[in-house]
Amino acid sequence: MNTGIGDAENLAWKLAMVVNGTAADELLDSYEAERRPIAAKALKSTAAMSNLVLGNHIVARLLRDRVIVPLMNKASLQRRVWENLSQLKVT
């Protein structure tokens, strides 16, 4: 959801500037170049987390149960995961 809101915000200010005549139409061409990498990163991280959490392969289960779960008890890691999954801290 947050990625979609970011997409809408990015496109809205560009459209407003073009409609108001304060920017050339070419400004709209920058939308995809700016937003596609963010969408690709969100998709990649979501797929990786899903595979890790739901993985049926023995290696995935061992990694999840013996490494990831114990690490998730650390507040610093919880914060980093939250920032990534919430997509509120987009770079």
MMTF fields as JSON, N, C-alpha, C and O atoms, coordinates in Angstrom:
{
  "mmtfVersion": "1.0.0",
  "mmtfProducer": "UNKNOWN",
  "numBonds": 363,
  "numAtoms": 364,
  "numGroups": 91,
  "numChains": 1,
  "numModels": 1,
  "chainsPerModel": [1],
  "groupsPerChain": [91],
  "chainIdList": ["A"],
  "bondAtomList": [4, 2, 8, 6, 12, 10, 16, 14, 20, 18, 24, 22, 28, 26, 32, 30, 36, 34, 40, 38, 44, 42, 48, 46, 52, 50, 56, 54, 60, 58, 64, 62, 68, 66, 72, 70, 76, 74, 80, 78, 84, 82, 88, 86, 92, 90, 96, 94, 100, 98, 104, 102, 108, 106, 112, 110, 116, 114, 120, 118, 124, 122, 128, 126, 132, 130, 136, 134, 140, 138, 144, 142, 148, 146, 152, 150, 156, 154, 160, 158, 164, 162, 168, 166, 172, 170, 176, 174, 180, 178, 184, 182, 188, 186, 192, 190, 196, 194, 200, 198, 204, 202, 208, 206, 212, 210, 216, 214, 220, 218, 224, 222, 228, 226, 232, 230, 236, 234, 240, 238, 244, 242, 248, 246, 252, 250, 256, 254, 260, 258, 264, 262, 268, 266, 272, 270, 276, 274, 280, 278, 284, 282, 288, 286, 292, 290, 296, 294, 300, 298, 304, 302, 308, 306, 312, 310, 316, 314, 320, 318, 324, 322, 328, 326, 332, 330, 336, 334, 340, 338, 344, 342, 348, 346, 352, 350, 356, 354, 360, 358],
  "bondOrderList": [1, 1, 1, 1, 1, 1, 1, 1, 1, 1, 1, 1, 1, 1, 1, 1, 1, 1, 1, 1, 1, 1, 1, 1, 1, 1, 1, 1, 1, 1, 1, 1, 1, 1, 1, 1, 1, 1, 1, 1, 1, 1, 1, 1, 1, 1, 1, 1, 1, 1, 1, 1, 1, 1, 1, 1, 1, 1, 1, 1, 1, 1, 1, 1, 1, 1, 1, 1, 1, 1, 1, 1, 1, 1, 1, 1, 1, 1, 1, 1, 1, 1, 1, 1, 1, 1, 1, 1, 1, 1],
  "groupList": [{"groupName": "MET", "atomNameList": ["N", "CA", "C", "O"], "elementList": ["N", "C", "C", "O"], "formalChargeList": [0, 0, 0, 0], "bondAtomList": [1, 0, 2, 1, 3, 2], "bondOrderList": [1, 1, 2], "singleLetterCode": "M", "chemCompType": "L-PEPTIDE LINKING"}, {"groupName": "ASN", "atomNameList": ["N", "CA", "C", "O"], "elementList": ["N", "C", "C", "O"], "formalChargeList": [0, 0, 0, 0], "bondAtomList": [1, 0, 2, 1, 3, 2], "bondOrderList": [1, 1, 2], "singleLetterCode": "N", "chemCompType": "L-PEPTIDE LINKING"}, {"groupName": "THR", "atomNameList": ["N", "CA", "C", "O"], "elementList": ["N", "C", "C", "O"], "formalChargeList": [0, 0, 0, 0], "bondAtomList": [1, 0, 2, 1, 3, 2], "bondOrderList": [1, 1, 2], "singleLetterCode": "T", "chemCompType": "L-PEPTIDE LINKING"}, {"groupName": "GLY", "atomNameList": ["N", "CA", "C", "O"], "elementList": ["N", "C", "C", "O"], "formalChargeList": [0, 0, 0, 0], "bondAtomList": [1, 0, 2, 1, 3, 2], "bondOrderList": [1, 1, 2], "singleLetterCode": "G", "chemCompType": "PEPTIDE LINKING"}, {"groupName": "ILE", "atomNameList": ["N", "CA", "C", "O"], "elementList": ["N", "C", "C", "O"], "formalChargeList": [0, 0, 0, 0], "bondAtomList": [1, 0, 2, 1, 3, 2], "bondOrderList": [1, 1, 2], "singleLetterCode": "I", "chemCompType": "L-PEPTIDE LINKING"}, {"groupName": "ASP", "atomNameList": ["N", "CA", "C", "O"], "elementList": ["N", "C", "C", "O"], "formalChargeList": [0, 0, 0, 0], "bondAtomList": [1, 0, 2, 1, 3, 2], "bondOrderList": [1, 1, 2], "singleLetterCode": "D", "chemCompType": "L-PEPTIDE LINKING"}, {"groupName": "ALA", "atomNameList": ["N", "CA", "C", "O"], "elementList": ["N", "C", "C", "O"], "formalChargeList": [0, 0, 0, 0], "bondAtomList": [1, 0, 2, 1, 3, 2], "bondOrderList": [1, 1, 2], "singleLetterCode": "A", "chemCompType": "L-PEPTIDE LINKING"}, {"groupName": "GLU", "atomNameList": ["N", "CA", "C", "O"], "elementList": ["N", "C", "C", "O"], "formalChargeList": [0, 0, 0, 0], "bondAtomList": [1, 0, 2, 1, 3, 2], "bondOrderList": [1, 1, 2], "singleLetterCode": "E", "chemCompType": "L-PEPTIDE LINKING"}, {"groupName": "LEU", "atomNameList": ["N", "CA", "C", "O"], "elementList": ["N", "C", "C", "O"], "formalChargeList": [0, 0, 0, 0], "bondAtomList": [1, 0, 2, 1, 3, 2], "bondOrderList": [1, 1, 2], "singleLetterCode": "L", "chemCompType": "L-PEPTIDE LINKING"}, {"groupName": "TRP", "atomNameList": ["N", "CA", "C", "O"], "elementList": ["N", "C", "C", "O"], "formalChargeList": [0, 0, 0, 0], "bondAtomList": [1, 0, 2, 1, 3, 2], "bondOrderList": [1, 1, 2], "singleLetterCode": "W", "chemCompType": "L-PEPTIDE LINKING"}, {"groupName": "LYS", "atomNameList": ["N", "CA", "C", "O"], "elementList": ["N", "C", "C", "O"], "formalChargeList": [0, 0, 0, 0], "bondAtomList": [1, 0, 2, 1, 3, 2], "bondOrderList": [1, 1, 2], "singleLetterCode": "K", "chemCompType": "L-PEPTIDE LINKING"}, {"groupName": "VAL", "atomNameList": ["N", "CA", "C", "O"], "elementList": ["N", "C", "C", "O"], "formalChargeList": [0, 0, 0, 0], "bondAtomList": [1, 0, 2, 1, 3, 2], "bondOrderList": [1, 1, 2], "singleLetterCode": "V", "chemCompType": "L-PEPTIDE LINKING"}, {"groupName": "SER", "atomNameList": ["N", "CA", "C", "O"], "elementList": ["N", "C", "C", "O"], "formalChargeList": [0, 0, 0, 0], "bondAtomList": [1, 0, 2, 1, 3, 2], "bondOrderList": [1, 1, 2], "singleLetterCode": "S", "chemCompType": "L-PEPTIDE LINKING"}, {"groupName": "TYR", "atomNameList": ["N", "CA", "C", "O"], "elementList": ["N", "C", "C", "O"], "formalChargeList": [0, 0, 0, 0], "bondAtomList": [1, 0, 2, 1, 3, 2], "bondOrderList": [1, 1, 2], "singleLetterCode": "Y", "chemCompType": "L-PEPTIDE LINKING"}, {"groupName": "ARG", "atomNameList": ["N", "CA", "C", "O"], "elementList": ["N", "C", "C", "O"], "formalChargeList": [0, 0, 0, 0], "bondAtomList": [1, 0, 2, 1, 3, 2], "bondOrderList": [1, 1, 2], "singleLetterCode": "R", "chemCompType": "L-PEPTIDE LINKING"}, {"groupName": "PRO", "atomNameList": ["N", "CA", "C", "O"], "elementList": ["N", "C", "C", "O"], "formalChargeList": [0, 0, 0, 0], "bondAtomList": [1, 0, 2, 1, 3, 2], "bondOrderList": [1, 1, 2], "singleLetterCode": "P", "chemCompType": "L-PEPTIDE LINKING"}, {"groupName": "HIS", "atomNameList": ["N", "CA", "C", "O"], "elementList": ["N", "C", "C", "O"], "formalChargeList": [0, 0, 0, 0], "bondAtomList": [1, 0, 2, 1, 3, 2], "bondOrderList": [1, 1, 2], "singleLetterCode": "H", "chemCompType": "L-PEPTIDE LINKING"}, {"groupName": "GLN", "atomNameList": ["N", "CA", "C", "O"], "elementList": ["N", "C", "C", "O"], "formalChargeList": [0, 0, 0, 0], "bondAtomList": [1, 0, 2, 1, 3, 2], "bondOrderList": [1, 1, 2], "singleLetterCode": "Q", "chemCompType": "L-PEPTIDE LINKING"}],
  "groupTypeList": [0, 1, 2, 3, 4, 3, 5, 6, 7, 1, 8, 6, 9, 10, 8, 6, 0, 11, 11, 1, 3, 2, 6, 6, 5, 7, 8, 8, 5, 12, 13, 7, 6, 7, 14, 14, 15, 4, 6, 6, 10, 6, 8, 10, 12, 2, 6, 6, 0, 12, 1, 8, 11, 8, 3, 1, 16, 4, 11, 6, 14, 8, 8, 14, 5, 14, 11, 4, 11, 15, 8, 0, 1, 10, 6, 12, 8, 17, 14, 14, 11, 9, 7, 1, 8, 12, 17, 8, 10, 11, 2],
  "groupIdList": [1, 2, 3, 4, 5, 6, 7, 8, 9, 10, 11, 12, 13, 14, 15, 16, 17, 18, 19, 20, 21, 22, 23, 24, 25, 26, 27, 28, 29, 30, 31, 32, 33, 34, 35, 36, 37, 38, 39, 40, 41, 42, 43, 44, 45, 46, 47, 48, 49, 50, 51, 52, 53, 54, 55, 56, 57, 58, 59, 60, 61, 62, 63, 64, 65, 66, 67, 68, 69, 70, 71, 72, 73, 74, 75, 76, 77, 78, 79, 80, 81, 82, 83, 84, 85, 86, 87, 88, 89, 90, 91],
  "secStructList": [7, 2, 2, 2, 2, 2, 2, 2, 2, 2, 2, 2, 2, 2, 2, 2, 2, 2, 2, 2, 6, 1, 1, 7, 4, 4, 4, 4, 4, 2, 2, 2, 2, 2, 2, 2, 2, 2, 2, 2, 2, 2, 2, 2, 2, 2, 2, 2, 2, 2, 2, 2, 2, 2, 7, 7, 1, 2, 2, 2, 2, 2, 2, 0, 0, 0, 0, 0, 2, 2, 2, 6, 6, 1, 2, 2, 2, 2, 2, 2, 2, 2, 2, 2, 2, 2, 6, 7, 1, 7, 7],
  "xCoordList": [0.819, 0.0, 0.875, 0.614, 1.902, 2.738, 3.475, 3.7, 3.85, 4.493, 3.509, 3.883, 2.276, 1.253, 0.995, 0.794, 1.0, 0.829, 2.008, 1.83, 3.213, 4.401, 4.339, 4.719, 3.857, 3.692, 2.717, 2.987, 1.588, 0.572, 1.101, 0.85, 1.826, 2.39, 3.387, 3.377, 4.243, 5.245, 4.575, 4.975, 3.567, 2.883, 2.04, 1.95, 1.428, 0.533, 1.265, 0.784, 2.424, 3.106, 3.631, 3.688, 4.014, 4.484, 3.338, 3.482, 2.207, 1.041, 0.606, 0.262, 0.619, 0.22, 1.129, 0.655, 2.424, 3.36, 3.162, 3.226, 2.924, 2.719, 1.411, 1.372, 0.342, -0.963, -0.904, -1.522, -0.163, -0.052, 0.933, 1.049, 1.636, 2.573, 3.911, 4.681, 4.203, 5.483, 6.556, 7.703, 6.195, 7.165, 6.754, 5.579, 7.734, 7.475, 6.887, 7.039, 6.219, 5.623, 6.661, 6.321, 7.9, 8.954, 9.188, 9.763, 8.742, 8.873, 8.176, 8.641, 7.074, 6.323, 7.122, 6.869, 8.083, 8.907, 9.808, 10.296, 10.037, 10.922, 10.221, 10.875, 8.903, 8.13, 8.582, 8.904, 8.606, 8.937, 10.365, 10.609, 11.293, 12.688, 12.866, 13.714, 12.069, 12.165, 11.431, 11.92, 10.271, 9.424, 9.629, 9.419, 10.03, 10.19, 11.215, 10.939, 12.39, 13.335, 12.76, 13.073, 11.941, 11.324, 10.336, 10.297, 9.539, 8.59, 9.322, 8.909, 10.41, 11.182, 11.781, 11.782, 12.287, 12.855, 11.772, 12.003, 10.597, 9.494, 9.062, 8.819, 8.966, 8.572, 9.612, 9.266, 10.876, 11.951, 11.98, 12.097, 11.875, 11.936, 10.699, 10.798, 9.54, 8.319, 8.404, 8.029, 8.896, 9.039, 10.044, 9.812, 11.151, 12.171, 11.622, 11.841, 10.91, 10.341, 9.287, 9.235, 8.461, 7.437, 8.078, 7.645, 9.109, 9.796, 10.442, 10.446, 10.983, 11.63, 10.609, 10.803, 9.532, 8.527, 7.719, 7.405, 7.382, 6.511, 7.255, 6.64, 8.564, 9.347, 9.158, 9.174, 8.982, 8.816, 10.119, 10.191, 11.126, 12.413, 13.086, 12.982, 13.761, 14.381, 15.374, 15.452, 16.133, 17.108, 16.401, 16.834, 15.315, 14.552, 13.982, 14.019, 13.456, 12.892, 13.968, 13.759, 15.121, 16.212, 16.71, 16.935, 16.873, 17.314, 16.316, 16.694, 15.051, 14.004, 13.987, 14.016, 13.94, 13.744, 14.987, 14.866, 16.171, 17.402, 18.163, 18.963, 17.913, 18.665, 17.735, 17.916, 16.756, 15.909, 15.064, 15.039, 14.38, 13.513, 14.308, 13.883, 15.45, 16.223, 16.71, 16.72, 17.106, 17.564, 16.447, 16.696, 15.227, 14.099, 13.769, 12.926, 14.41, 14.229, 15.058, 14.944, 15.888, 16.732, 15.982, 15.52, 15.871, 15.115, 15.677, 14.915, 16.999, 17.588, 17.199, 16.952, 17.141, 16.742, 15.251, 14.824, 14.46, 13.019, 12.738, 11.871, 13.474, 13.282, 13.646, 12.915, 14.761, 15.185, 14.175, 13.866, 13.668, 12.662, 11.388, 10.788, 10.982, 9.778, 9.932, 9.02, 11.087, 11.314, 11.234, 10.67, 11.788, 11.78, 10.385, 9.938, 9.695, 8.379, 7.321, 6.404, 7.431, 6.433, 6.606, 5.674, 7.795, 8.118, 7.976, 7.709, 8.155, 8.089, 9.441, 9.513, 10.5, 11.84, 12.427, 13.271, 11.964, 12.371, 13.557, 13.536, 14.585, 15.784, 15.927, 16.872],
  "yCoordList": [-1.181, 0.0, 1.261, 2.206, 1.264, 2.458, 2.729, 3.884, 1.675, 1.871, 2.522, 3.417, 2.081, 2.669, 4.128, 4.942, 4.462, 5.863, 6.695, 7.818, 6.14, 6.84, 7.037, 8.091, 6.018, 6.135, 7.267, 8.091, 7.295, 8.318, 9.712, 10.654, 9.846, 11.145, 11.627, 12.794, 10.716, 11.065, 11.533, 12.534, 10.804, 11.168, 12.436, 13.247, 12.612, 13.761, 15.089, 16.004, 15.216, 16.508, 16.788, 17.941, 15.735, 15.93, 16.359, 17.274, 15.696, 16.088, 17.511, 18.271, 17.874, 19.226, 20.27, 21.294, 20.014, 20.979, 21.095, 22.19, 19.966, 20.0, 20.719, 21.562, 20.388, 21.017, 22.52, 23.302, 22.931, 24.356, 25.097, 26.32, 24.364, 25.001, 25.366, 26.117, 24.847, 25.155, 24.124, 24.271, 23.081, 22.076, 21.567, 21.592, 21.11, 20.557, 19.156, 18.487, 18.728, 17.391, 16.29, 15.217, 16.554, 15.55, 15.151, 14.098, 15.989, 15.644, 14.319, 13.541, 14.066, 12.829, 11.594, 10.494, 11.778, 10.655, 10.123, 8.998, 10.897, 10.459, 9.536, 8.907, 9.455, 8.669, 7.207, 6.692, 6.552, 5.122, 4.863, 3.93, 5.685, 5.493, 5.645, 4.985, 6.509, 6.725, 5.657, 5.224, 5.234, 4.358, 2.864, 2.057, 2.484, 1.055, 0.381, -0.719, 0.982, 0.313, 0.095, -0.904, 1.002, 0.859, -0.301, -1.1, -0.392, -1.499, -2.829, -3.817, -2.859, -4.096, -4.537, -5.727, -3.588, -3.913, -4.442, -5.399, -3.822, -4.267, -5.68, -6.511, -5.951, -7.275, -8.327, -9.418, -7.99, -8.922, -9.244, -10.408, -8.215, -8.459, -9.203, -10.034, -8.919, -9.62, -11.09, -11.959, -11.367, -12.754, -13.499, -14.65, -12.853, -13.497, -13.816, -14.91, -12.87, -13.101, -14.208, -15.054, -14.205, -15.251, -16.62, -17.577, -16.716, -17.998, -18.459, -19.651, -17.527, -17.882, -18.349, -19.368, -17.602, -17.923, -19.161, -19.984, -19.29, -20.38, -21.54, -22.537, -21.419, -22.42, -23.832, -24.062, -24.761, -26.159, -26.946, -28.102, -26.322, -26.996, -27.083, -26.16, -28.175, -28.407, -27.311, -26.907, -26.828, -25.768, -24.484, -23.805, -24.152, -22.947, -23.053, -22.088, -24.223, -24.403, -24.315, -23.696, -24.936, -24.87, -23.434, -22.977, -22.745, -21.349, -20.505, -19.71, -20.684, -19.921, -20.24, -19.334, -21.51, -21.926, -21.754, -21.436, -21.958, -21.949, -20.627, -20.338, -19.815, -18.564, -17.348, -16.46, -17.309, -16.115, -15.866, -14.75, -16.893, -16.696, -16.197, -15.233, -16.811, -16.256, -14.821, -13.998, -14.53, -13.169, -12.143, -10.991, -12.553, -11.62, -11.177, -10.3, -11.761, -11.301, -10.056, -9.475, -9.645, -8.454, -7.224, -7.204, -6.216, -5.005, -4.318, -3.815, -4.292, -3.614, -4.294, -3.619, -5.612, -6.337, -6.178, -6.051, -6.183, -5.978, -4.638, -4.542, -3.611, -2.282, -2.28, -1.722, -2.893, -2.932, -3.685, -3.258, -4.791, -5.563, -4.733, -4.691, -4.082, -3.245, -2.137, -1.891, -1.47, -0.395, -0.921, -0.266, -2.086, -2.653, -3.084, -2.763, -3.805, -4.325, -3.235, -3.328, -2.214, -1.142, -0.244, 0.454, -0.261, 0.555, 2.049, 2.845, 2.415, 3.818, 4.511, 5.738, 3.727, 4.276, 3.891, 3.001, 4.575, 4.268, 5.133, 6.35, 4.5, 5.248, 5.218, 5.791],
  "zCoordList": [0.0, 0.0, 0.0, -0.745, 0.835, 0.916, -0.39, -0.749, -1.097, -2.394, -3.367, -4.125, -3.347, -4.211, -3.888, -4.789, -2.605, -2.201, -2.687, -3.16, -2.569, -3.071, -4.574, -5.085, -5.285, -6.737, -7.075, -7.948, -6.375, -6.627, -6.321, -7.074, -5.228, -4.86, -5.913, -6.303, -6.366, -7.371, -8.664, -9.26, -9.076, -10.319, -10.144, -11.066, -8.984, -8.759, -8.86, -9.528, -8.209, -8.259, -9.656, -10.084, -10.367, -11.742, -12.645, -13.457, -12.499, -13.303, -12.986, -13.891, -11.715, -11.323, -11.96, -12.451, -11.951, -12.547, -14.056, -14.615, -14.708, -16.165, -16.491, -17.387, -15.767, -16.009, -15.739, -16.461, -14.701, -14.361, -15.259, -15.18, -16.106, -17.022, -16.405, -17.004, -15.218, -14.573, -14.895, -14.472, -15.641, -16.089, -17.46, -17.828, -18.197, -19.531, -19.411, -18.388, -20.466, -20.498, -20.246, -19.747, -20.586, -20.426, -18.967, -18.693, -18.042, -16.627, -16.334, -15.501, -17.011, -16.784, -17.197, -16.705, -18.098, -18.547, -17.437, -17.535, -16.394, -15.31, -14.315, -13.483, -14.398, -13.433, -13.384, -12.313, -14.518, -14.529, -14.047, -13.282, -14.494, -14.094, -12.58, -11.981, -11.975, -10.532, -9.725, -8.681, -10.197, -9.399, -9.655, -8.75, -10.857, -11.167, -10.249, -9.77, -9.975, -9.073, -7.667, -7.019, -7.207, -5.884, -5.899, -4.963, -6.958, -7.087, -7.194, -6.589, -7.963, -8.124, -6.787, -6.471, -6.005, -4.694, -3.752, -3.013, -3.777, -2.921, -3.296, -2.42, -4.579, -5.045, -4.66, -4.208, -4.843, -4.524, -3.028, -2.645, -2.184, -0.739, -0.251, 0.652, -0.83, -0.443, -0.818, -0.031, -2.016, -2.46, -1.583, -1.216, -1.247, -0.414, 0.969, 1.489, 1.563, 2.891, 2.842, 3.734, 1.818, 1.681, 1.548, 2.19, 0.716, 0.55, 1.841, 2.148, 2.593, 3.857, 4.89, 5.552, 5.019, 6.039, 5.67, 6.53, 4.387, 3.962, 3.315, 2.937, 3.187, 2.471, 3.004, 4.213, 2.094, 2.467, 2.366, 2.783, 1.82, 1.676, 3.05, 3.857, 3.303, 4.612, 4.978, 6.138, 3.998, 4.269, 4.684, 5.615, 3.996, 4.337, 5.745, 6.508, 6.09, 7.436, 8.513, 9.556, 8.258, 9.231, 9.409, 10.53, 8.307, 8.364, 9.144, 10.004, 8.836, 9.527, 11.013, 11.846, 11.345, 12.738, 13.612, 14.795, 13.052, 13.846, 13.801, 14.691, 12.753, 12.608, 12.659, 13.493, 11.778, 11.639, 12.89, 13.41, 13.37, 14.549, 15.747, 16.384, 16.086, 17.217, 16.965, 17.88, 15.742, 15.44, 15.564, 15.921, 15.273, 15.319, 16.74, 16.929, 17.729, 19.104, 19.397, 20.476, 18.446, 18.62, 18.097, 16.956, 18.938, 18.588, 17.346, 16.52, 17.208, 16.051, 14.746, 13.746, 14.746, 13.537, 13.286, 12.139, 14.347, 14.194, 13.518, 12.649, 13.921, 13.331, 11.854, 11.036, 11.508, 10.101, 9.234, 8.122, 9.742, 9.007, 8.865, 7.791, 9.932, 9.881, 8.841, 8.052, 8.843, 7.868, 6.448, 5.571, 6.219, 4.877, 4.463, 3.362, 5.332, 4.986, 4.903, 4.087, 5.726, 5.696, 4.479, 4.079, 3.892, 2.725, 3.017, 2.116, 4.276, 4.651, 4.52, 4.464, 4.472, 4.374, 3.007, 2.904, 1.98, 0.614, 0.246, 0.433, -0.276, -0.705, -2.199, -2.74]
}
